[in-house]
Structures are given as structure tokens and as C-alpha cells.
Amino acid sequence: MLYCGAGGIIFNRGIYNGTNHGERRMSQLSFKLFCIEKYADKHGIPSNEVYDTFERAGVIEMLDRDYDVLHGHGFEYVIGDIEQFLETRR
């Protein structure tokens, strides 16, 4: 679970139990946080606003779905992919 508030992004560590499945979920969560922070830095937008935008537009779901493909790429590629995804949603 992700929560974005005025103080930043918080996630519930209780859902991760140290199994391979839990480690993968943690990696996916770390990847989503990375994408949120990099996008926020690039566009000068607070991370909680980026999270809200990503959630509304389906970016969070897309990052989960395409994690295996995207997580090995550099942040420029991933952010570019997110920007293209958002353009198709406008």
C-alpha cells in the first residue's frame, strides 16, 4: 500500500514477509517510489501531487503491469515512457 501525504510517501512494510514474493513486491514498490520521485524532480512537482496524478491516470497500474520490462531501463527511458503514457490519457 502506498500513501502520499503532504509529508511525503509512506508505505506499509507489514505486507512484506521476506518471501520471494514479498521481496518482489518490495522491489516493485521501490521502483514505483523511484519513478514518482524522479518524475517529481524533473517536473518540479511535489511527490504527493505526482502520486495523485499517477494514481488517477493509471500510471501506478502500468508500472506494476510493465515492471519486468521497465525496471531494467535508465530513469530517462522510464520517465519518457510515463510521459508518453500520460499524454495518451489527456
Helices and strands as residue ranges (DSSP letters): E 2-5, E 8-11, G 13-15, H 20-43, H 47-57, H 59-65, H 67-70, H 75-89
